[in-house]
Amino acid sequence: MNIPFRSLVTAAAAAATFLATIAPSGPAHAQPADVKNVVLVHGAFADGSGWRGVYDELVARGYRVTIVQNPLTSLSDDISATQRVIDRQDGPTVLVGHSYGGTVITEVGVDPKVTGLVYVSGLAPDAGETTSQQYADYPTPPSFVIETGSDDFGFVNMEKFKAGFAGDTTDEVAAFLRDSQVPINMSIFDETLTQAAWRTKPSWAVVATADEAIDPRMLRQTAERVGAEITEIDASHVVFLTHPRAVADVIDRAAKESGQA
């Protein structure tokens, strides 16, 4: 059977018109990219090894996880260390900061690759503020004692370390953390931030309700100010170490939800 050429052309045009009405096209219909990269940023008096449990949980869920090793010598040095790791990510990334690491992710999280921020017992100053200003209404709990040397680098007091920093760990784990602690240049806490990523990026927060290094009331206030989705966990300051699955759950949720933004 011979079908006239003109009829074929008409049918093809009609089919194309129909497909155009049902098929998404152009940037307005682009599907958001899955967030598969997670960058973990430690805080003061520690290094990145404490993230191992969270790392294992997230890797098992299919994430590509990278851990920053902050030198803790200046805010700019720690920002640079974190930025180098972000630069190595191959796509959308969730940025996670513990304690002072929250200050770092607040400044560097404006990077376009960063889709969301997770604060784990984290500090989150605003642009124009210092980390120490976060403590204006809630001083450091008495069990958390910092000893500062003549070079202005501080260590957590040896005798009070477990009570103030790692109260829900075993004595053996607390001793290891105490004896491997990384001193921080105390002047970091008086350095002023120039950017606050939480003003433009969605945020999540883990509040450790038994934290003896940062008053939990301050953690809640901070999380509320940045508009974070808050998860409370009955844990010490090192909640990421003692409750890695619960912390990983929050990061997992942040990756999924920020990827849909």
N, C-alpha and C positions, 0 to 999 in steps of 0.2 A: 504494500500500500504506500503510495506516495503522498507525503504531507507537504503542502505548500510552504516554501521558505518563509513567507511572511507570517504564517501561522506559528512556526517555530520561534521566530523572533518575538512575537507577541506573548507567547507562553513563557518564554525565558524572562522577559521583562516583568511579567506578573509575578513570577516566582521570586525574583530578586526583590521586588517591592514588598512581598509578604515576609521574606526573611529579614528585611531591614526593619520591619515593625516589631519583630520579636527578639532579635539578637542585639545584645548590648554592644555599644561601640563608643570609642573615644575615651578620653581621660575621665569623664564624669561617671563612667560605668566600670572603671578599673577596679579590680578586686584588691583589697589590702593584702600586703605581703605578710606571710607568717613570720612571727618573731622567733627565731631559733638561736639567737646569740644572747648570752648572759655574761655580764662583766661584774665581778664581785670585788668590792673595795673595802679593805680592813680599816680599822681605826687606830687610835693611839695605844701604845704599850703592847702591840701585837704585830704579827705578820700574817701573811695570807694562808698559812697552813691550817688555821682554825676553821677554815671554810670547807675542809675535806668532806665532812658529812653532807653538807648542802650540795657540794660539787657532785658527789656520787649519786645523790637523789636526782639531780637535774640531768646528768648525763644518761642515767637509766631511762629518763623520759624523752630522750632524743635531743636534748639541747647541747649546743656547743658552748662550753663554759670556759672563761678565762679569768684568772685571778691576778689582780694587781698587787705588786709589792711596793708599797709606798716607803720612801726613805725616811719620812717624818722629820725632815730637816727644815722645810719651809712649806707654806701652803702652795707656793708656785711650783716647787719641786714635786709635790704630790699631785698637783693638777697635771703637770707635764707627764708624770709616770702613768697616770690614768688615761690621758689623751693618747699616748703612744699605743696603749692597748685598744682603745676605741678605734683608732686608725686602722688596726689590723683586722677588724671585724668585716665580714663580707656582706653585711646587710643590716636590717633593723635589729636594734639591740636594747635590752633592758639593763639598766644600770642600778646596782645594788650597793648601798653603803651602810656600814655598821658604825655607830657612835660618831666619832669625828669624821669617819669616812662619809657621813651624810653631808658634811660641809663640802667635801671634795666633789661629790656628785652634784651638789646644788650648783656649783660653779661650772663644772665641765659638762653637765647634762644638757646644755643648750645645743650641743653638737647635733646636726641633722639626723644622724644615724640613731640617736636615742629616742625611743618611742615612749618610755615610761621610767619612773624612778621608784625604787623600793627602799624605804628607810627602816633599818633594823636597829631598834633602840638608837635611832639616828638623830643627829642635830641637823637643822635646816635653816640657817640664817637667811635673811633677805639681802638683796643687793644694798650695799652701803652699810651693812652690819658686820660685826665680828662674831666669831664663835663664842667668845666669853660673854657677849651681851645676852646670849640665850639663858644665862644663869641669873639674870637680874632678879627674877621673882622666885626662883627656886635654887638656892645654893646647893653645892655638892653635898650629898649625904655624909654624915660624920665618919662612917666606916670606910669611906674612900679617901685615902690620904696619899698625896703626891709629894715626893721629896725632890727638890730641885737643886742641882749642883751649881758650882760656880760658873759653868759654861752655859747655864740656862736650860739644860736638858733635864727632863724629869722622869723619874721611875715611880711606880706604885710601891708604897711601903711594904716591905717583905712580910712583917707580922700580920698586917691587915689585908694582905692581898686577896686571900680567898673570900673573906667576908665582904670586901668591897667590890670585887671584880668577878668572882666565879663561885658564888655561894652554893649553887646547885650541882657542882661537879664533885668528883671524888677528891680525896686529899691528894692522891697521886697525880691526877690531872691538874689540879690547882697548883701543885708544886712545880710541875713542868712549865705551866704557863708563867708562873712567877719567875722561874729561873731562866726562861727564854724571852722574857719581855724585852721589847724594843723601846728605848727611850725616845721621847718626842721633844723637839725644840719648843719650849713653852711659849715662845713669842708667836707661834702659829695661831694661838687662840686670840691674839690681838690684831691679826691681819684682816683687812676689810675685803669683803666679797664685792665683785663688780657685776655679777649676774646671779639671777636666781631662777634656775631651770624649772622649779615647781610652779612658777607663774604661767608657764606655757605648756608644760608636760603633765600628763596625769600621774598621780602619785598613790602609793600604797605604803602603809606603815605597820610594823610589828612593834607593839608596846609590851615590854617585859614588865609584868606587874610586880615582880620581886627584885627589880633592878636597884642595886645599892651604889652604883656609880653615877647614875643620872636619876633624879627624882622622877618616878613614873608619871606624876602629875604634869611635870614639864614635858615629858614625852607625848602625853595626850594633847596638851596645849599646842605643842609644835605640830603634831599630826593634823589637828583640827585647823590650824592656821593655813597649812599648805593644801587643805582640801583633800587629804589622803583618805582612802578606804582603810579603816583601822581594824587590825586583828590583835587581840590581847592574848598573851600566853603567860602562864604562871611560871616565870623563869628569872634567872639572874641576868646580869649584863651580857653574858656570853650565850644568849638564847640560841644563836645560830649553831653553837657547838653542842648544846644539850638537847635541843629540839630541832634537829636538821630537817626532818620530814615536814613539820609544821611550817617552818620558814620556807622550805622549797615549795610548799603548796601556795603560799602567798606569791612567790616569784612566778610560779607557773600561771597563776591567775592573772598576774600583771602582764605577762607575755601574751596571753591569749586575748585579754581585753584591750590592751594598748594597740595590738595589731589590727583591731577592728576600727580604730579611730579614723 
